[in-house]
Amino acid sequence: MLGWALTFLVVALIAGALGFGGIAGASAGIAQILFVIFLILFVVAMLARAVRGKPPL
């Protein structure tokens, strides 16, 4: 998921540099959403690991 967020961020940066504002904005928005989802899933995974008795990484 983090890889997809970084991919959309790169697309947004390239589109912004080339002057495609609409595509850049949409790609940046998608990248933000994917990054937030990644963070939420990461925290849930760490909490689940701690509940099972294994130490967090």
N, CA, C, O and CB atoms as a CASP TS submission, in Angstrom:
PFRMAT TS
TARGET T0000
AUTHOR 0000-0000-0000
METHOD Language model
MODEL 1
PARENT N/A
ATOM      1  N   MET     1       0.827  -1.187   0.000  1.00  0.00           N
ATOM      2  CA  MET     1       0.000   0.000   0.000  1.00  0.00           C
ATOM      3  C   MET     1       0.875   1.255   0.000  1.00  0.00           C
ATOM      4  O   MET     1       0.564   2.245  -0.662  1.00  0.00           O
ATOM      5  CB  MET     1      -0.943  -0.004   1.210  1.00  0.00           C
ATOM      6  N   LEU     2       1.960   1.193   0.745  1.00  0.00           N
ATOM      7  CA  LEU     2       2.859   2.341   0.767  1.00  0.00           C
ATOM      8  C   LEU     2       3.487   2.562  -0.610  1.00  0.00           C
ATOM      9  O   LEU     2       3.726   3.699  -1.018  1.00  0.00           O
ATOM     10  CB  LEU     2       3.954   2.143   1.828  1.00  0.00           C
ATOM     11  N   GLY     3       3.746   1.478  -1.309  1.00  0.00           N
ATOM     12  CA  GLY     3       4.287   1.591  -2.664  1.00  0.00           C
ATOM     13  C   GLY     3       3.343   2.302  -3.609  1.00  0.00           C
ATOM     14  O   GLY     3       3.770   3.115  -4.429  1.00  0.00           O
ATOM     15  N   TRP     4       2.044   1.995  -3.495  1.00  0.00           N
ATOM     16  CA  TRP     4       1.055   2.681  -4.333  1.00  0.00           C
ATOM     17  C   TRP     4       0.984   4.161  -3.994  1.00  0.00           C
ATOM     18  O   TRP     4       0.868   4.998  -4.889  1.00  0.00           O
ATOM     19  CB  TRP     4      -0.327   2.040  -4.168  1.00  0.00           C
ATOM     20  N   ALA     5       1.053   4.491  -2.711  1.00  0.00           N
ATOM     21  CA  ALA     5       1.020   5.900  -2.294  1.00  0.00           C
ATOM     22  C   ALA     5       2.210   6.651  -2.875  1.00  0.00           C
ATOM     23  O   ALA     5       2.065   7.771  -3.365  1.00  0.00           O
ATOM     24  CB  ALA     5       1.015   6.016  -0.753  1.00  0.00           C
ATOM     25  N   LEU     6       3.383   6.037  -2.819  1.00  0.00           N
ATOM     26  CA  LEU     6       4.572   6.678  -3.387  1.00  0.00           C
ATOM     27  C   LEU     6       4.468   6.808  -4.904  1.00  0.00           C
ATOM     28  O   LEU     6       4.928   7.797  -5.475  1.00  0.00           O
ATOM     29  CB  LEU     6       5.827   5.887  -3.018  1.00  0.00           C
ATOM     30  N   THR     7       3.866   5.816  -5.559  1.00  0.00           N
ATOM     31  CA  THR     7       3.673   5.879  -7.008  1.00  0.00           C
ATOM     32  C   THR     7       2.776   7.052  -7.380  1.00  0.00           C
ATOM     33  O   THR     7       3.093   7.813  -8.295  1.00  0.00           O
ATOM     34  CB  THR     7       3.072   4.566  -7.530  1.00  0.00           C
ATOM     35  N   PHE     8       1.663   7.200  -6.678  1.00  0.00           N
ATOM     36  CA  PHE     8       0.769   8.319  -6.978  1.00  0.00           C
ATOM     37  C   PHE     8       1.418   9.656  -6.637  1.00  0.00           C
ATOM     38  O   PHE     8       1.143  10.657  -7.298  1.00  0.00           O
ATOM     39  CB  PHE     8      -0.546   8.168  -6.212  1.00  0.00           C
ATOM     40  N   LEU     9       2.273   9.691  -5.620  1.00  0.00           N
ATOM     41  CA  LEU     9       2.984  10.922  -5.297  1.00  0.00           C
ATOM     42  C   LEU     9       3.931  11.307  -6.423  1.00  0.00           C
ATOM     43  O   LEU     9       4.018  12.479  -6.789  1.00  0.00           O
ATOM     44  CB  LEU     9       3.756  10.770  -3.986  1.00  0.00           C
ATOM     45  N   VAL    10       4.634  10.339  -6.970  1.00  0.00           N
ATOM     46  CA  VAL    10       5.546  10.613  -8.086  1.00  0.00           C
ATOM     47  C   VAL    10       4.761  11.083  -9.312  1.00  0.00           C
ATOM     48  O   VAL    10       5.172  12.022  -9.995  1.00  0.00           O
ATOM     49  CB  VAL    10       6.377   9.352  -8.433  1.00  0.00           C
ATOM     50  N   VAL    11       3.631  10.426  -9.588  1.00  0.00           N
ATOM     51  CA  VAL    11       2.782  10.853 -10.710  1.00  0.00           C
ATOM     52  C   VAL    11       2.315  12.284 -10.509  1.00  0.00           C
ATOM     53  O   VAL    11       2.300  13.075 -11.452  1.00  0.00           O
ATOM     54  CB  VAL    11       1.568   9.916 -10.865  1.00  0.00           C
ATOM     55  N   ALA    12       1.930  12.620  -9.273  1.00  0.00           N
ATOM     56  CA  ALA    12       1.477  13.984  -8.978  1.00  0.00           C
ATOM     57  C   ALA    12       2.597  14.993  -9.187  1.00  0.00           C
ATOM     58  O   ALA    12       2.368  16.069  -9.740  1.00  0.00           O
ATOM     59  CB  ALA    12       0.952  14.076  -7.542  1.00  0.00           C
ATOM     60  N   LEU    13       3.804  14.657  -8.748  1.00  0.00           N
ATOM     61  CA  LEU    13       4.923  15.582  -8.918  1.00  0.00           C
ATOM     62  C   LEU    13       5.273  15.790 -10.391  1.00  0.00           C
ATOM     63  O   LEU    13       5.536  16.913 -10.820  1.00  0.00           O
ATOM     64  CB  LEU    13       6.144  15.068  -8.165  1.00  0.00           C
ATOM     65  N   ILE    14       5.274  14.715 -11.152  1.00  0.00           N
ATOM     66  CA  ILE    14       5.579  14.826 -12.579  1.00  0.00           C
ATOM     67  C   ILE    14       4.487  15.611 -13.301  1.00  0.00           C
ATOM     68  O   ILE    14       4.780  16.482 -14.120  1.00  0.00           O
ATOM     69  CB  ILE    14       5.737  13.427 -13.209  1.00  0.00           C
ATOM     70  N   ALA    15       3.226  15.300 -12.991  1.00  0.00           N
ATOM     71  CA  ALA    15       2.119  16.018 -13.638  1.00  0.00           C
ATOM     72  C   ALA    15       2.135  17.493 -13.266  1.00  0.00           C
ATOM     73  O   ALA    15       1.864  18.351 -14.106  1.00  0.00           O
ATOM     74  CB  ALA    15       0.770  15.395 -13.249  1.00  0.00           C
ATOM     75  N   GLY    16       2.452  17.790 -12.013  1.00  0.00           N
ATOM     76  CA  GLY    16       2.531  19.188 -11.595  1.00  0.00           C
ATOM     77  C   GLY    16       3.654  19.929 -12.296  1.00  0.00           C
ATOM     78  O   GLY    16       3.499  21.092 -12.670  1.00  0.00           O
ATOM     79  N   ALA    17       4.788  19.258 -12.475  1.00  0.00           N
ATOM     80  CA  ALA    17       5.920  19.886 -13.156  1.00  0.00           C
ATOM     81  C   ALA    17       5.614  20.145 -14.628  1.00  0.00           C
ATOM     82  O   ALA    17       6.118  21.104 -15.213  1.00  0.00           O
ATOM     83  CB  ALA    17       7.164  19.011 -13.031  1.00  0.00           C
ATOM     84  N   LEU    18       4.781  19.280 -15.228  1.00  0.00           N
ATOM     85  CA  LEU    18       4.439  19.445 -16.639  1.00  0.00           C
ATOM     86  C   LEU    18       3.230  20.351 -16.853  1.00  0.00           C
ATOM     87  O   LEU    18       2.867  20.646 -17.992  1.00  0.00           O
ATOM     88  CB  LEU    18       4.174  18.096 -17.261  1.00  0.00           C
ATOM     89  N   GLY    19       2.607  20.792 -15.763  1.00  0.00           N
ATOM     90  CA  GLY    19       1.504  21.737 -15.883  1.00  0.00           C
ATOM     91  C   GLY    19       0.119  21.121 -15.931  1.00  0.00           C
ATOM     92  O   GLY    19      -0.844  21.817 -16.252  1.00  0.00           O
ATOM     93  N   PHE    20      -0.012  19.860 -15.627  1.00  0.00           N
ATOM     94  CA  PHE    20      -1.318  19.197 -15.593  1.00  0.00           C
ATOM     95  C   PHE    20      -1.875  19.289 -14.178  1.00  0.00           C
ATOM     96  O   PHE    20      -1.746  18.348 -13.395  1.00  0.00           O
ATOM     97  CB  PHE    20      -1.211  17.705 -16.054  1.00  0.00           C
ATOM     98  N   GLY    21      -2.491  20.415 -13.852  1.00  0.00           N
ATOM     99  CA  GLY    21      -2.943  20.669 -12.488  1.00  0.00           C
ATOM    100  C   GLY    21      -4.018  19.725 -11.999  1.00  0.00           C
ATOM    101  O   GLY    21      -3.993  19.306 -10.841  1.00  0.00           O
ATOM    102  N   GLY    22      -4.970  19.380 -12.865  1.00  0.00           N
ATOM    103  CA  GLY    22      -6.059  18.499 -12.451  1.00  0.00           C
ATOM    104  C   GLY    22      -5.576  17.101 -12.115  1.00  0.00           C
ATOM    105  O   GLY    22      -5.975  16.520 -11.106  1.00  0.00           O
ATOM    106  N   ILE    23      -4.721  16.571 -12.963  1.00  0.00           N
ATOM    107  CA  ILE    23      -4.173  15.233 -12.730  1.00  0.00           C
ATOM    108  C   ILE    23      -3.277  15.246 -11.503  1.00  0.00           C
ATOM    109  O   ILE    23      -3.287  14.300 -10.715  1.00  0.00           O
ATOM    110  CB  ILE    23      -3.388  14.737 -13.964  1.00  0.00           C
ATOM    111  N   ALA    24      -2.507  16.306 -11.337  1.00  0.00           N
ATOM    112  CA  ALA    24      -1.607  16.406 -10.186  1.00  0.00           C
ATOM    113  C   ALA    24      -2.399  16.459  -8.895  1.00  0.00           C
ATOM    114  O   ALA    24      -2.030  15.810  -7.916  1.00  0.00           O
ATOM    115  CB  ALA    24      -0.708  17.643 -10.305  1.00  0.00           C
ATOM    116  N   GLY    25      -3.475  17.217  -8.878  1.00  0.00           N
ATOM    117  CA  GLY    25      -4.307  17.313  -7.678  1.00  0.00           C
ATOM    118  C   GLY    25      -4.981  16.000  -7.326  1.00  0.00           C
ATOM    119  O   GLY    25      -5.039  15.605  -6.161  1.00  0.00           O
ATOM    120  N   ALA    26      -5.489  15.328  -8.352  1.00  0.00           N
ATOM    121  CA  ALA    26      -6.149  14.044  -8.123  1.00  0.00           C
ATOM    122  C   ALA    26      -5.155  13.000  -7.630  1.00  0.00           C
ATOM    123  O   ALA    26      -5.458  12.240  -6.710  1.00  0.00           O
ATOM    124  CB  ALA    26      -6.831  13.558  -9.403  1.00  0.00           C
ATOM    125  N   SER    27      -3.986  12.959  -8.229  1.00  0.00           N
ATOM    126  CA  SER    27      -2.972  11.991  -7.814  1.00  0.00           C
ATOM    127  C   SER    27      -2.483  12.275  -6.400  1.00  0.00           C
ATOM    128  O   SER    27      -2.255  11.346  -5.624  1.00  0.00           O
ATOM    129  CB  SER    27      -1.794  12.006  -8.786  1.00  0.00           C
ATOM    130  N   ALA    28      -2.322  13.529  -6.064  1.00  0.00           N
ATOM    131  CA  ALA    28      -1.888  13.880  -4.716  1.00  0.00           C
ATOM    132  C   ALA    28      -2.956  13.497  -3.696  1.00  0.00           C
ATOM    133  O   ALA    28      -2.630  13.028  -2.605  1.00  0.00           O
ATOM    134  CB  ALA    28      -1.572  15.384  -4.624  1.00  0.00           C
ATOM    135  N   GLY    29      -4.217  13.691  -4.036  1.00  0.00           N
ATOM    136  CA  GLY    29      -5.304  13.297  -3.138  1.00  0.00           C
ATOM    137  C   GLY    29      -5.354  11.801  -2.915  1.00  0.00           C
ATOM    138  O   GLY    29      -5.552  11.341  -1.790  1.00  0.00           O
ATOM    139  N   ILE    30      -5.173  11.036  -3.990  1.00  0.00           N
ATOM    140  CA  ILE    30      -5.163   9.579  -3.876  1.00  0.00           C
ATOM    141  C   ILE    30      -3.975   9.132  -3.033  1.00  0.00           C
ATOM    142  O   ILE    30      -4.108   8.229  -2.207  1.00  0.00           O
ATOM    143  CB  ILE    30      -5.114   8.920  -5.273  1.00  0.00           C
ATOM    144  N   ALA    31      -2.819   9.753  -3.233  1.00  0.00           N
ATOM    145  CA  ALA    31      -1.629   9.399  -2.461  1.00  0.00           C
ATOM    146  C   ALA    31      -1.850   9.661  -0.975  1.00  0.00           C
ATOM    147  O   ALA    31      -1.430   8.858  -0.142  1.00  0.00           O
ATOM    148  CB  ALA    31      -0.409  10.186  -2.963  1.00  0.00           C
ATOM    149  N   GLN    32      -2.495  10.760  -0.633  1.00  0.00           N
ATOM    150  CA  GLN    32      -2.771  11.078   0.766  1.00  0.00           C
ATOM    151  C   GLN    32      -3.709  10.053   1.381  1.00  0.00           C
ATOM    152  O   GLN    32      -3.481   9.590   2.499  1.00  0.00           O
ATOM    153  CB  GLN    32      -3.370  12.477   0.889  1.00  0.00           C
ATOM    154  N   ILE    33      -4.746   9.704   0.667  1.00  0.00           N
ATOM    155  CA  ILE    33      -5.716   8.725   1.180  1.00  0.00           C
ATOM    156  C   ILE    33      -5.037   7.375   1.403  1.00  0.00           C
ATOM    157  O   ILE    33      -5.220   6.755   2.450  1.00  0.00           O
ATOM    158  CB  ILE    33      -6.909   8.570   0.200  1.00  0.00           C
ATOM    159  N   LEU    34      -4.255   6.918   0.426  1.00  0.00           N
ATOM    160  CA  LEU    34      -3.567   5.638   0.561  1.00  0.00           C
ATOM    161  C   LEU    34      -2.569   5.658   1.711  1.00  0.00           C
ATOM    162  O   LEU    34      -2.414   4.653   2.404  1.00  0.00           O
ATOM    163  CB  LEU    34      -2.857   5.283  -0.736  1.00  0.00           C
ATOM    164  N   PHE    35      -1.892   6.776   1.926  1.00  0.00           N
ATOM    165  CA  PHE    35      -0.934   6.865   3.024  1.00  0.00           C
ATOM    166  C   PHE    35      -1.635   6.794   4.374  1.00  0.00           C
ATOM    167  O   PHE    35      -1.140   6.143   5.293  1.00  0.00           O
ATOM    168  CB  PHE    35      -0.125   8.155   2.921  1.00  0.00           C
ATOM    169  N   VAL    36      -2.772   7.452   4.502  1.00  0.00           N
ATOM    170  CA  VAL    36      -3.532   7.400   5.757  1.00  0.00           C
ATOM    171  C   VAL    36      -4.025   5.981   6.009  1.00  0.00           C
ATOM    172  O   VAL    36      -3.947   5.493   7.137  1.00  0.00           O
ATOM    173  CB  VAL    36      -4.726   8.386   5.720  1.00  0.00           C
ATOM    174  N   ILE    37      -4.530   5.314   4.980  1.00  0.00           N
ATOM    175  CA  ILE    37      -4.977   3.922   5.130  1.00  0.00           C
ATOM    176  C   ILE    37      -3.810   3.039   5.547  1.00  0.00           C
ATOM    177  O   ILE    37      -3.966   2.171   6.406  1.00  0.00           O
ATOM    178  CB  ILE    37      -5.601   3.397   3.813  1.00  0.00           C
ATOM    179  N   PHE    38      -2.634   3.253   4.945  1.00  0.00           N
ATOM    180  CA  PHE    38      -1.450   2.492   5.325  1.00  0.00           C
ATOM    181  C   PHE    38      -1.121   2.698   6.797  1.00  0.00           C
ATOM    182  O   PHE    38      -0.846   1.733   7.510  1.00  0.00           O
ATOM    183  CB  PHE    38      -0.257   2.891   4.458  1.00  0.00           C
ATOM    184  N   LEU    39      -1.145   3.945   7.260  1.00  0.00           N
ATOM    185  CA  LEU    39      -0.830   4.219   8.662  1.00  0.00           C
ATOM    186  C   LEU    39      -1.821   3.546   9.604  1.00  0.00           C
ATOM    187  O   LEU    39      -1.422   2.986  10.625  1.00  0.00           O
ATOM    188  CB  LEU    39      -0.816   5.721   8.915  1.00  0.00           C
ATOM    189  N   ILE    40      -3.106   3.597   9.270  1.00  0.00           N
ATOM    190  CA  ILE    40      -4.126   2.971  10.109  1.00  0.00           C
ATOM    191  C   ILE    40      -3.918   1.460  10.167  1.00  0.00           C
ATOM    192  O   ILE    40      -3.966   0.873  11.247  1.00  0.00           O
ATOM    193  CB  ILE    40      -5.535   3.295   9.581  1.00  0.00           C
ATOM    194  N   LEU    41      -3.688   0.828   9.024  1.00  0.00           N
ATOM    195  CA  LEU    41      -3.459  -0.613   9.005  1.00  0.00           C
ATOM    196  C   LEU    41      -2.179  -0.998   9.744  1.00  0.00           C
ATOM    197  O   LEU    41      -2.125  -2.049  10.382  1.00  0.00           O
ATOM    198  CB  LEU    41      -3.396  -1.111   7.570  1.00  0.00           C
ATOM    199  N   PHE    42      -1.162  -0.165   9.665  1.00  0.00           N
ATOM    200  CA  PHE    42       0.086  -0.434  10.371  1.00  0.00           C
ATOM    201  C   PHE    42      -0.125  -0.410  11.879  1.00  0.00           C
ATOM    202  O   PHE    42       0.360  -1.288  12.593  1.00  0.00           O
ATOM    203  CB  PHE    42       1.155   0.585   9.973  1.00  0.00           C
ATOM    204  N   VAL    43      -0.850   0.596  12.362  1.00  0.00           N
ATOM    205  CA  VAL    43      -1.123   0.692  13.802  1.00  0.00           C
ATOM    206  C   VAL    43      -1.971  -0.482  14.266  1.00  0.00           C
ATOM    207  O   VAL    43      -1.707  -1.050  15.325  1.00  0.00           O
ATOM    208  CB  VAL    43      -1.830   2.019  14.135  1.00  0.00           C
ATOM    209  N   VAL    44      -2.982  -0.855  13.494  1.00  0.00           N
ATOM    210  CA  VAL    44      -3.826  -2.001  13.852  1.00  0.00           C
ATOM    211  C   VAL    44      -2.989  -3.276  13.903  1.00  0.00           C
ATOM    212  O   VAL    44      -3.168  -4.089  14.810  1.00  0.00           O
ATOM    213  CB  VAL    44      -4.988  -2.161  12.843  1.00  0.00           C
ATOM    214  N   ALA    45      -2.091  -3.464  12.958  1.00  0.00           N
ATOM    215  CA  ALA    45      -1.243  -4.651  12.947  1.00  0.00           C
ATOM    216  C   ALA    45      -0.315  -4.681  14.161  1.00  0.00           C
ATOM    217  O   ALA    45      -0.110  -5.738  14.757  1.00  0.00           O
ATOM    218  CB  ALA    45      -0.422  -4.702  11.657  1.00  0.00           C
ATOM    219  N   MET    46       0.239  -3.540  14.526  1.00  0.00           N
ATOM    220  CA  MET    46       1.112  -3.492  15.696  1.00  0.00           C
ATOM    221  C   MET    46       0.326  -3.761  16.982  1.00  0.00           C
ATOM    222  O   MET    46       0.827  -4.448  17.873  1.00  0.00           O
ATOM    223  CB  MET    46       1.813  -2.128  15.781  1.00  0.00           C
ATOM    224  N   LEU    47      -0.886  -3.236  17.091  1.00  0.00           N
ATOM    225  CA  LEU    47      -1.723  -3.502  18.268  1.00  0.00           C
ATOM    226  C   LEU    47      -2.110  -4.974  18.338  1.00  0.00           C
ATOM    227  O   LEU    47      -2.099  -5.567  19.417  1.00  0.00           O
ATOM    228  CB  LEU    47      -2.988  -2.625  18.242  1.00  0.00           C
ATOM    229  N   ALA    48      -2.450  -5.564  17.204  1.00  0.00           N
ATOM    230  CA  ALA    48      -2.813  -6.979  17.186  1.00  0.00           C
ATOM    231  C   ALA    48      -1.621  -7.836  17.593  1.00  0.00           C
ATOM    232  O   ALA    48      -1.782  -8.830  18.301  1.00  0.00           O
ATOM    233  CB  ALA    48      -3.319  -7.393  15.793  1.00  0.00           C
ATOM    234  N   ARG    49      -0.435  -7.460  17.152  1.00  0.00           N
ATOM    235  CA  ARG    49       0.770  -8.208  17.517  1.00  0.00           C
ATOM    236  C   ARG    49       1.042  -8.085  19.018  1.00  0.00           C
ATOM    237  O   ARG    49       1.436  -9.063  19.654  1.00  0.00           O
ATOM    238  CB  ARG    49       1.988  -7.704  16.708  1.00  0.00           C
ATOM    239  N   ALA    50       0.836  -6.903  19.585  1.00  0.00           N
ATOM    240  CA  ALA    50       1.067  -6.696  21.009  1.00  0.00           C
ATOM    241  C   ALA    50       0.037  -7.464  21.851  1.00  0.00           C
ATOM    242  O   ALA    50       0.373  -7.981  22.916  1.00  0.00           O
ATOM    243  CB  ALA    50       1.016  -5.195  21.341  1.00  0.00           C
ATOM    244  N   VAL    51      -1.204  -7.540  21.381  1.00  0.00           N
ATOM    245  CA  VAL    51      -2.244  -8.257  22.111  1.00  0.00           C
ATOM    246  C   VAL    51      -1.931  -9.751  22.152  1.00  0.00           C
ATOM    247  O   VAL    51      -2.217 -10.417  23.147  1.00  0.00           O
ATOM    248  CB  VAL    51      -3.624  -8.015  21.468  1.00  0.00           C
ATOM    249  N   ARG    52      -1.351 -10.273  21.090  1.00  0.00           N
ATOM    250  CA  ARG    52      -1.010 -11.705  21.038  1.00  0.00           C
ATOM    251  C   ARG    52       0.206 -12.048  21.891  1.00  0.00           C
ATOM    252  O   ARG    52       0.541 -13.223  22.039  1.00  0.00           O
ATOM    253  CB  ARG    52      -0.750 -12.127  19.599  1.00  0.00           C
ATOM    254  N   GLY    53       0.871 -11.044  22.454  1.00  0.00           N
ATOM    255  CA  GLY    53       1.988 -11.306  23.341  1.00  0.00           C
ATOM    256  C   GLY    53       3.352 -11.181  22.714  1.00  0.00           C
ATOM    257  O   GLY    53       4.360 -11.386  23.391  1.00  0.00           O
ATOM    258  N   LYS    54       3.413 -10.853  21.444  1.00  0.00           N
ATOM    259  CA  LYS    54       4.698 -10.678  20.797  1.00  0.00           C
ATOM    260  C   LYS    54       5.102  -9.201  20.922  1.00  0.00           C
ATOM    261  O   LYS    54       4.257  -8.313  20.810  1.00  0.00           O
ATOM    262  CB  LYS    54       4.640 -11.132  19.296  1.00  0.00           C
ATOM    263  N   PRO    55       6.376  -8.948  21.150  1.00  0.00           N
ATOM    264  CA  PRO    55       6.788  -7.542  21.282  1.00  0.00           C
ATOM    265  C   PRO    55       6.711  -6.816  19.933  1.00  0.00           C
ATOM    266  O   PRO    55       6.953  -7.416  18.886  1.00  0.00           O
ATOM    267  CB  PRO    55       8.225  -7.455  21.847  1.00  0.00           C
ATOM    268  N   PRO    56       6.378  -5.546  19.964  1.00  0.00           N
ATOM    269  CA  PRO    56       6.336  -4.783  18.706  1.00  0.00           C
ATOM    270  C   PRO    56       7.735  -4.712  18.087  1.00  0.00           C
ATOM    271  O   PRO    56       8.745  -4.814  18.784  1.00  0.00           O
ATOM    272  CB  PRO    56       5.779  -3.346  18.950  1.00  0.00           C
ATOM    273  N   LEU    57       7.768  -4.538  16.792  1.00  0.00           N
ATOM    274  CA  LEU    57       9.047  -4.457  16.096  1.00  0.00           C
ATOM    275  C   LEU    57       9.689  -3.193  16.530  1.00  0.00           C
ATOM    276  O   LEU    57      10.793  -2.878  16.087  1.00  0.00           O
ATOM    277  CB  LEU    57       8.892  -4.510  14.555  1.00  0.00           C
TER
END
